[in-house]
Amino acid sequence: AETANIVLYGSGKEQIKFKYLNEKGTRFDRTHAFEGIIPSLERRYRETDSMAVREELAKYLNNKPCPECHGMRLRREARHVFVGGKTISDISRLSLINCRDFFNLLQLAGQKAQVGEKILKEITARLSFLINVGLDYLSLDRSAETLSGGEAQRIRLASQIGSGLTGVMYVLDEPSIGLHQRDNSRLLETLTRLRDLGNTVIVVEHDLEAIEAADYVVDMGPGAGEHGGRVVAEGTPTQVAANSASLTGAYLSGRREIATPAKRTPPNALRELSIRAASGNNLKQVDLQLPVGLLTCITGVSGSGKSTLINDTLYAAAARHLYGSALEPAPHREIEGLEFFDKVINVDQSPIGRTPRSNPATYTGLLTPIRELFAGVPQSRERGYSPGRFSFNVKGGRCEACQGDGMIKVEMHFLPDIFVPCDVCHGKRYNRETLEVRYKGKTIHEVLQMTVEQAREFFDPVPVVARKLQTLVDVGLSYIQLGQSATTLSGGEAQRVKLALELSKRDTGRTLYILDEPTTGLHFQDIEMLLSVLHRLRDHGNTIVVIEHNLDVIKTADWVVDLGPEGGDGGGRIIATGTPEDVALIKGSYTGRYLARFLAARQTRPAATASTKKPRAKTKAK
């Protein structure tokens, strides 16, 4: 134990004799104090200027509550002030809905009542604003860094409603991200209230309900990337639905729709993945059975425990079993059925790289065969260029002025750093000699500037490259550039790049895929393409688990598991399981209610042109 302590924390002032071996093979002795592994890591973490080193060392850091205040962050005196029998820390730990109930029921007497009346009114009003944008499951002490983009945006929205300003233009980028249909309705009511106050509300959105609730719709297109950039249709939702040139209008009117499978794949009772007594966060001793080889949707209102059950419990336990991962699964008694899998892949929305050097070509492995093609042209062979010459990450072919970044960072001291194109290569990343080599008339820089669609046509005669490019086309990314910086890709785009990489690999048919809201930021047509990819993976025998709110995805699933009934403390239980049709019959399920209306609306709507029909608002899933 003493030896382990010295190795981990160092020897302090005690001198220890060390034996060293130099490059020539000579042995020599040195006597000095040993720093220790943990102090060494802490020092390197503090002193390093490299973001990559800092991120690597951060993997070994963990948080634990302060032993003095037990995570309350207040000194002893402040922790012993009570209002209504609760300290400020107790109140901060309550979910917003429970917090509002506490203040609504709080009884103060005499002078305290007079002092507290206006304060209580302000507190309950502000809590109501947060609850009305679908955040009733959050607690006041929730760390800001753990909030999703959609949650952070809705908190800012709630603060604006509370300000009561008029004559303001609000611009929101997909505020419905991560929201269940029940919460979506409340969000739209909030936006309508902002408009009614005399403000202008501009929303970038793909959600059907949001489009139908709008006073005016502007549809951009007709395609993505170089095929877009024009206003295809504008007007009321009815007018856009009637416009034959609008792809969005086609889905609004019912001329096009994501088809419900004619036949569901039944589960095999002998092939199940089971989790027993999962109790992480708000889960209430949940027993989950997932059919192997099917597409399963995990549904439920925001904060009902979906991510805790799937990401924190299932994925972490499967990764530890299959790979010996260091991830610590959320509390559960046991997990059975992992013998059916040889791989588990969490296709999340985290960036594919944190530096401008990372791009779709490097992440998917496309750049390697492309560099080999350039190294094989006669001019390269004459000059003795290897594939490494066409890498912007190593010396040789890259521009040394910017070290292959194409951009130079200019530190602005009191302002954020800015990046300007390199004066030598003008953003091309490579030196002049490398750019003299051409493959079919194109330099390596020009190839990286191509969109996936252009590159697919250009490399059609090269099967190893064409196959990888086709997977990017299949997941709806034909418009991105091969060399586009990873930092400019949205979360949804990064997720689809990862999915394309998995599609390009050799398939064993024994993979567990986990996706958390893959339809984020996707148009109806993109969702259709994504579903065809997921169904293809399923047809190969793989198991797909998708956390999703989108009803078009839920209705195409083979199996649905609905958590709830509410978020936070009111959730954490499995409310319904079965096919989408089975779940639609469950009265206690919010997902079931909206799914029943959605399926019924789709069945009753004739697929006629929208110009002869009334607006679809009458049949929307609400």
C-alpha positions in Angstrom: 0.0 0.0 0.0 2.9 2.4 0.9 4.6 1.6 -2.5 1.4 2.2 -4.4 0.9 5.5 -2.6 4.4 6.7 -3.5 3.9 5.7 -7.2 0.6 7.6 -7.3 1.3 10.6 -5.2 5.1 10.9 -5.1 7.8 10.5 -2.4 7.6 14.1 -1.2 11.1 15.1 0.2 12.3 11.5 0.3 15.1 10.8 -2.1 14.9 7.6 -4.2 17.7 6.0 -6.2 16.7 5.4 -9.9 18.6 3.4 -12.5 18.6 5.0 -16.0 19.5 3.6 -19.5 20.6 6.2 -22.1 20.4 5.9 -25.9 23.9 4.3 -26.1 22.9 1.6 -23.7 25.0 2.9 -20.8 23.4 2.5 -17.4 23.8 5.2 -14.7 22.2 6.0 -11.3 20.4 9.2 -10.1 19.0 9.9 -6.7 16.0 12.4 -6.5 12.5 12.7 -5.2 9.7 11.1 -7.3 7.0 13.4 -8.4 4.2 10.8 -8.6 1.8 10.0 -11.4 -1.1 12.1 -10.2 0.9 15.3 -9.4 2.6 14.8 -12.8 -0.7 14.7 -14.6 -2.1 17.6 -12.7 1.0 19.7 -13.5 0.8 18.9 -17.2 -2.9 19.7 -17.3 -2.2 23.1 -15.7 0.8 24.0 -17.7 0.0 22.7 -21.3 -1.0 25.1 -24.1 -2.1 22.2 -26.3 -5.9 21.6 -26.4 -5.3 18.0 -27.6 -3.1 17.3 -24.5 -5.6 18.9 -22.2 -8.5 16.9 -23.7 -6.5 13.7 -23.3 -5.6 14.4 -19.7 -9.2 15.4 -19.0 -10.2 11.7 -19.4 -8.4 11.0 -16.1 -10.3 13.7 -14.2 -13.5 13.1 -12.2 -15.8 15.3 -10.1 -16.8 14.5 -6.5 -18.8 16.5 -4.0 -16.9 18.8 -1.6 -16.4 17.0 1.7 -17.1 20.2 3.6 -20.4 21.4 2.0 -21.4 18.1 0.4 -21.9 19.8 -3.0 -24.1 22.6 -1.6 -21.5 25.3 -2.4 -22.4 27.4 0.6 -20.7 28.1 3.9 -22.1 26.5 7.1 -24.2 29.5 8.3 -26.0 29.9 4.9 -26.8 26.1 4.8 -28.8 26.5 8.1 -31.3 29.2 6.9 -34.7 27.6 6.4 -37.8 28.8 4.5 -40.8 26.6 4.7 -38.7 23.9 6.3 -36.2 23.8 3.4 -32.8 25.3 2.8 -31.8 27.0 -0.5 -29.9 23.9 -1.5 -33.0 21.6 -0.9 -35.1 23.9 -3.1 -32.4 24.1 -5.8 -32.4 20.3 -6.1 -36.2 20.1 -6.7 -37.4 19.8 -10.3 -38.9 23.1 -11.6 -42.5 21.8 -11.4 -42.0 20.7 -7.8 -40.2 23.9 -7.0 -43.2 26.0 -8.3 -45.6 23.8 -6.3 -43.5 24.4 -3.1 -43.6 28.2 -3.6 -47.3 28.2 -4.5 -48.1 26.3 -1.2 -45.7 28.3 0.9 -47.5 30.0 3.8 -45.9 33.0 5.4 -47.3 34.8 8.4 -47.5 38.5 9.4 -44.7 40.8 8.2 -43.0 37.9 6.3 -46.1 37.5 4.2 -46.0 41.2 3.2 -42.3 41.1 2.4 -42.5 37.8 0.5 -45.7 38.5 -1.5 -44.1 40.2 -4.5 -41.0 38.0 -4.3 -43.1 34.8 -4.4 -45.1 36.1 -7.3 -41.9 36.9 -9.3 -40.4 33.4 -8.5 -43.5 31.5 -9.5 -43.9 33.5 -12.7 -40.3 32.9 -13.8 -40.6 29.2 -12.9 -43.8 29.1 -15.0 -42.0 30.6 -18.0 -39.4 27.8 -17.8 -42.1 25.1 -17.4 -44.1 26.4 -20.4 -41.1 25.9 -22.7 -40.9 22.2 -21.7 -38.2 22.4 -19.0 -40.3 21.2 -16.0 -38.0 18.2 -15.4 -34.8 20.3 -14.9 -33.6 21.4 -11.4 -32.3 24.8 -10.5 -28.9 23.4 -9.6 -28.4 21.7 -12.9 -24.9 22.5 -14.4 -25.1 24.7 -17.5 -22.5 22.5 -19.3 -24.8 19.4 -19.0 -27.6 21.2 -20.9 -28.3 20.3 -24.5 -28.4 23.0 -27.1 -32.2 22.9 -27.3 -32.5 23.2 -23.5 -30.1 26.2 -23.3 -32.0 27.9 -26.1 -35.3 27.4 -24.4 -33.9 28.8 -21.1 -32.9 32.0 -23.0 -36.4 32.1 -24.6 -38.0 31.8 -21.1 -35.9 34.8 -19.9 -37.1 36.9 -22.9 -40.7 36.1 -22.2 -40.2 37.2 -18.6 -38.7 40.6 -19.7 -42.0 41.5 -21.4 -40.2 43.5 -24.2 -42.1 44.6 -27.4 -40.9 45.5 -30.9 -38.1 42.9 -30.7 -37.0 40.5 -33.5 -36.3 37.0 -32.1 -34.5 34.5 -34.3 -34.6 30.9 -33.1 -32.7 27.9 -34.7 -34.7 24.7 -34.2 -36.1 25.3 -30.7 -38.1 22.1 -30.9 -34.8 19.9 -30.7 -35.3 17.3 -28.0 -38.9 18.1 -27.3 -41.8 15.6 -27.1 -45.0 16.5 -28.9 -46.7 17.4 -25.6 -43.9 19.9 -24.8 -43.8 21.1 -28.4 -47.4 22.4 -28.2 -46.4 24.4 -25.1 -43.4 25.8 -26.9 -45.5 27.0 -29.8 -48.0 28.6 -27.4 -45.0 30.5 -25.9 -43.8 31.7 -29.3 -47.3 32.8 -30.2 -47.4 34.8 -26.9 -44.2 36.5 -27.9 -45.7 37.4 -31.3 -48.9 38.7 -29.6 -46.8 41.0 -27.4 -45.9 42.9 -30.6 -42.6 41.1 -31.5 -41.4 39.5 -34.7 -40.5 35.8 -34.3 -38.4 34.1 -37.0 -37.9 30.3 -36.6 -35.6 28.0 -38.6 -37.5 24.7 -38.2 -38.3 21.3 -39.8 -41.0 20.4 -37.3 -44.4 19.8 -38.9 -46.4 21.4 -36.1 -44.2 24.5 -36.0 -44.6 25.0 -39.8 -48.3 24.6 -39.7 -48.6 27.0 -36.7 -46.7 29.7 -38.5 -48.3 32.8 -40.0 -45.9 32.9 -42.9 -43.5 30.2 -44.3 -40.4 30.7 -46.5 -39.2 27.5 -48.1 -35.6 27.4 -49.2 -34.3 25.0 -51.8 -34.9 23.2 -54.0 -32.0 21.0 -52.9 -29.1 21.2 -50.5 -25.6 22.8 -51.0 -25.0 24.1 -54.5 -28.5 22.9 -55.5 -30.2 25.2 -53.0 -29.9 28.8 -52.0 -33.1 30.0 -53.5 -36.6 30.8 -52.2 -38.8 28.1 -53.6 -42.1 29.0 -52.0 -43.4 31.5 -49.6 -46.8 32.4 -48.0 -49.1 30.8 -45.5 -48.7 27.1 -44.8 -51.7 26.4 -47.1 -50.1 28.3 -50.0 -46.7 26.5 -49.5 -48.5 23.2 -49.4 -50.2 24.0 -52.7 -46.9 24.9 -54.4 -45.8 22.0 -56.6 -42.2 23.3 -56.7 -41.8 23.0 -52.9 -40.5 19.7 -51.4 -41.7 20.9 -48.0 -45.1 21.6 -49.5 -45.3 18.1 -50.9 -44.9 16.7 -47.3 -47.3 19.3 -45.8 -50.0 18.4 -48.3 -49.6 14.7 -48.3 -48.4 14.4 -51.9 -45.3 12.8 -50.4 -45.0 11.0 -47.0 -42.8 8.6 -45.1 -44.5 5.3 -45.6 -45.6 3.1 -42.7 -44.2 -0.4 -43.1 -46.9 -2.8 -44.5 -45.6 -5.5 -42.2 -43.7 -5.4 -38.9 -40.8 -7.7 -38.2 -42.0 -9.7 -35.1 -39.5 -10.1 -32.1 -38.0 -13.4 -31.3 -38.6 -14.3 -27.6 -35.4 -16.3 -27.6 -33.2 -13.4 -28.7 -33.6 -10.6 -26.2 -31.3 -8.1 -24.5 -32.4 -7.6 -20.9 -31.5 -5.0 -18.3 -32.7 -5.7 -14.7 -33.4 -3.1 -12.0 -31.9 0.0 -13.7 -32.0 2.8 -11.1 -29.7 5.6 -12.5 -30.9 9.2 -11.9 -34.7 9.1 -12.0 -35.2 5.4 -13.1 -37.4 3.4 -10.8 -35.9 -0.1 -10.8 -36.7 -0.5 -14.6 -36.6 -3.9 -16.3 -36.0 -3.4 -20.0 -36.3 -6.1 -22.7 -35.0 -5.2 -26.2 -35.6 -7.5 -29.1 -32.4 -8.5 -30.9 -32.2 -7.8 -34.7 -35.0 -5.2 -34.8 -35.3 -1.4 -34.9 -36.5 -0.3 -31.5 -37.5 3.3 -30.6 -37.2 4.6 -27.1 -39.8 7.3 -26.6 -41.1 9.5 -23.8 -41.5 13.1 -22.7 -38.3 15.2 -22.1 -36.6 14.1 -18.9 -38.4 10.7 -18.6 -35.1 8.8 -18.3 -34.4 7.7 -21.9 -30.8 8.8 -22.1 -30.0 7.4 -18.6 -31.5 4.0 -19.5 -29.9 3.7 -23.0 -26.7 5.9 -23.0 -25.7 5.7 -19.4 -26.8 2.2 -18.6 -27.1 0.0 -21.8 -24.2 1.5 -23.8 -21.8 1.9 -20.9 -22.5 -1.7 -19.7 -22.2 -3.1 -23.3 -18.9 -1.2 -24.0 -17.4 -2.4 -20.7 -18.4 -6.0 -21.5 -17.3 -6.0 -25.1 -14.3 -3.7 -25.0 -13.3 -3.4 -21.3 -14.2 0.3 -21.5 -13.6 2.5 -18.5 -17.1 3.9 -18.7 -19.0 3.5 -15.5 -22.6 2.2 -16.2 -25.5 3.7 -14.2 -26.7 1.5 -11.4 -28.4 -1.7 -12.4 -28.6 -5.3 -11.1 -27.6 -7.2 -14.2 -27.7 -7.2 -18.0 -28.3 -10.4 -20.1 -28.1 -11.1 -23.9 -24.8 -9.4 -24.7 -23.5 -12.6 -26.2 -25.6 -11.8 -29.3 -23.3 -8.8 -30.1 -19.6 -8.4 -31.1 -19.7 -4.6 -31.3 -21.6 -1.7 -29.8 -21.5 1.7 -31.5 -23.0 4.9 -30.1 -23.6 7.1 -33.1 -23.9 10.4 -31.2 -23.8 14.0 -32.2 -20.4 14.9 -30.7 -18.0 16.5 -33.2 -16.0 14.2 -35.5 -12.9 16.4 -34.6 -12.2 19.4 -32.5 -9.6 21.1 -34.8 -9.9 22.4 -38.4 -7.5 19.6 -39.5 -10.3 17.0 -39.1 -12.8 16.7 -41.9 -15.1 14.1 -43.5 -12.4 12.8 -45.8 -10.0 12.1 -42.9 -12.7 10.8 -40.6 -14.2 8.3 -43.0 -10.7 7.1 -44.3 -11.4 8.6 -47.8 -8.2 10.6 -47.8 -5.9 7.5 -47.7 -6.9 6.0 -51.0 -7.1 9.4 -52.6 -3.5 10.2 -51.5 -2.5 6.8 -52.9 -4.1 7.7 -56.3 -2.1 11.0 -56.4 1.1 9.2 -55.4 0.5 6.8 -58.4 0.4 9.4 -61.1 3.5 9.5 -63.4 4.5 13.0 -62.2 4.6 11.8 -58.5 6.5 8.7 -59.4 9.1 10.8 -61.3 9.6 13.0 -58.3 9.6 10.1 -55.8 6.5 11.3 -53.9 4.8 8.8 -51.5 1.2 9.1 -50.3 2.6 11.0 -47.2 3.5 13.8 -49.5 -0.3 14.6 -49.9 -1.0 14.7 -46.2 -1.4 18.1 -44.6 -0.6 16.7 -41.2 3.1 15.8 -41.8 6.1 17.7 -43.1 6.9 17.2 -46.8 4.0 18.3 -48.9 2.2 20.6 -46.6 2.7 24.4 -46.4 5.1 24.9 -43.5 4.0 28.6 -43.0 0.7 27.4 -41.6 1.7 23.8 -40.9 -1.1 22.5 -43.2 -3.9 24.4 -41.5 -4.5 26.7 -44.4 -5.3 29.4 -41.7 -3.2 31.4 -39.3 -4.4 32.2 -35.8 -4.2 35.8 -34.8 -4.4 36.4 -31.1 -6.5 39.5 -30.3 -5.6 39.7 -26.6 -8.9 41.1 -25.2 -11.0 39.8 -28.1 -11.6 36.2 -29.3 -8.8 34.9 -31.6 -9.4 35.2 -35.3 -8.2 33.0 -38.2 -7.0 34.5 -41.5 -6.0 32.6 -44.7 -2.3 31.8 -44.9 -0.3 34.4 -46.9 1.9 31.7 -48.5 -0.6 29.0 -49.6 -3.7 31.2 -49.5 -5.7 28.6 -47.6 -4.7 25.6 -49.9 -2.7 23.8 -47.1 -0.1 22.4 -49.5 3.2 23.8 -50.9 3.6 24.7 -54.6 5.5 21.5 -55.6 2.7 19.3 -54.2 0.0 21.4 -56.0 1.8 20.8 -59.3 0.7 17.2 -59.2 -2.7 16.5 -60.8 -5.0 13.5 -61.0 -7.3 13.7 -63.9 -6.6 17.4 -64.1 -7.3 18.1 -60.4 -4.9 19.0 -57.6 -5.3 17.5 -54.1 -6.7 20.9 -52.9 -9.3 21.0 -55.7 -10.4 17.4 -54.8 -10.8 18.4 -51.1 -12.9 21.4 -52.2 -15.4 19.1 -54.1 -18.8 18.3 -52.7 -19.5 14.6 -52.0 -21.8 14.5 -55.0 -19.1 15.9 -57.3 -16.5 13.6 -55.9 -18.8 10.6 -56.3 -19.0 11.3 -60.0 -15.3 12.1 -60.3 -14.1 8.9 -58.6 -16.8 6.6 -60.1 -14.1 4.4 -61.8 -12.3 3.9 -58.4 -14.5 1.4 -56.4 -12.7 1.8 -53.1 -13.3 5.5 -53.1 -16.8 5.5 -54.8 -18.1 3.0 -52.2 -17.2 5.2 -49.3 -18.6 8.3 -51.1 -21.8 6.5 -51.8 -22.4 5.9 -48.1 -22.2 9.7 -47.5 -24.7 10.2 -50.3 -27.0 7.5 -48.7 -27.1 9.4 -45.4 -28.0 12.7 -47.1 -24.6 14.4 -47.0 -24.1 14.9 -50.8 -23.7 18.7 -50.3 -20.8 18.8 -47.8 -17.2 19.3 -49.0 -14.7 16.5 -48.6 -12.2 18.9 -46.9 -14.8 20.8 -44.9 -13.6 21.6 -41.4 -15.1 19.3 -38.7 -15.7 22.4 -36.6 -18.2 23.7 -39.1 -20.4 20.6 -39.2 -23.6 20.6 -37.2 -24.3 17.9 -34.6 -26.7 16.1 -37.0 -24.2 16.2 -39.9 -21.4 14.9 -37.6 -23.7 12.0 -36.6 -24.5 11.1 -40.2 -20.7 11.2 -41.1 -20.2 8.6 -38.3 -23.2 6.6 -39.6 -21.6 6.7 -43.1 -18.3 5.4 -41.7 -20.1 2.4 -40.1 -22.0 1.7 -43.3 -18.7 1.5 -45.2 -17.2 -1.1 -42.8 -17.6 -4.9 -43.3 -20.9 -5.9 -41.6 -20.9 -8.8 -39.2 -24.7 -8.6 -38.6 -24.0 -8.7 -34.8 -23.7 -5.0 -34.0 -25.7 -3.0 -31.5 -26.2 0.6 -32.8 -27.4 3.3 -30.5 -28.6 6.7 -31.9 -29.8 9.6 -29.8 -32.3 11.7 -31.8 -30.7 11.3 -35.2 -33.4 13.4 -36.9 -32.2 16.6 -35.3 -31.9 19.2 -38.0 -33.3 17.0 -40.8 -35.9 17.8 -43.4 -38.7 15.2 -44.1 -36.8 13.9 -47.2 -33.5 13.6 -45.2 -35.4 11.6 -42.5 -36.7 9.3 -45.3 -33.1 8.7 -46.4 -31.9 8.1 -42.9 -34.6 5.6 -42.2 -33.7 3.6 -45.3 -30.1 3.4 -44.0 -31.3 2.2 -40.5 -33.6 -0.3 -42.1 -30.8 -1.6 -44.3 -28.6 -2.1 -41.1 -31.5 -3.9 -39.5 -32.1 -6.1 -42.5 -28.5 -7.3 -42.2 -29.3 -8.7 -38.7 -28.0 -5.7 -36.6 -29.9 -4.3 -33.6 -30.8 -0.6 -33.8 -31.9 1.4 -30.7 -33.0 4.9 -31.4 -34.0 7.5 -28.8 -36.5 9.6 -30.8 -39.5 12.0 -30.6 -40.2 12.2 -34.3 -43.5 10.4 -35.0 -42.4 9.5 -38.6 -39.5 7.5 -37.1 -41.5 6.0 -34.3 -44.2 4.7 -36.7 -41.6 2.9 -38.9 -40.0 1.1 -35.9 -40.5 -2.6 -35.3 -40.8 -2.1 -31.5 -41.4 0.8 -29.2 -40.5 1.3 -25.5 -42.2 4.3 -24.0 -40.9 5.9 -20.7 -42.7 8.3 -18.4 -45.4 9.2 -17.7 -43.8 12.6 -16.8 -40.3 14.0 -16.7 -38.0 14.2 -13.7 -39.3 12.5 -10.5 -42.6 11.9 -12.3 -40.9 9.6 -14.8 -38.4 6.8 -14.9 -40.9 4.0 -15.5 -41.8 2.0 -18.7 -45.3 2.9 -19.6 -45.8 0.9 -22.8 -44.0 -1.6 -25.0 -45.0 -3.2 -28.3 -45.4 -2.3 -31.9 -46.4 1.4 -32.7 -50.0 0.2 -33.1 -49.9 -1.4 -29.7 -48.4 1.7 -28.0 -51.1 3.9 -29.7 -53.8 2.1 -27.7 -52.2 2.8 -24.3 -54.3 5.6 -22.7 -51.6 6.4 -20.0 -48.9 7.1 -22.6 -48.5 10.7 -24.0 -46.5 9.2 -27.0 -49.4 6.7 -27.5 -52.0 9.5 -27.7 -50.0 11.5 -30.3 -49.1 8.4 -32.2 -52.8 7.3 -32.4 -53.8 10.7 -33.8 -50.9 10.7 -36.2 -51.5 7.2 -37.6 -55.3 7.9 -37.9 -54.6 11.2 -39.6 -52.2 9.6 -42.1 -54.8 6.9 -42.9 -57.7 9.3 -43.5 -55.7 11.8 -45.6 -56.1 11.2 -49.4 -52.8 11.7 -51.3 -54.2 14.4 -53.5 -52.6 17.7 -54.6 -52.7 20.3 -51.8 -54.1 23.0 -54.1 -57.6 21.3 -53.9 -57.4 20.7 -50.2 -57.8 22.6 -47.0 -54.7 23.3 -44.9 -53.4 20.3 -43.0 -53.7 22.0 -39.6 -57.1 20.1 -39.1 -55.3 16.7 -39.0 -52.0 17.6 -37.4 -50.8 15.4 -34.5 -51.9 17.6 -31.6 
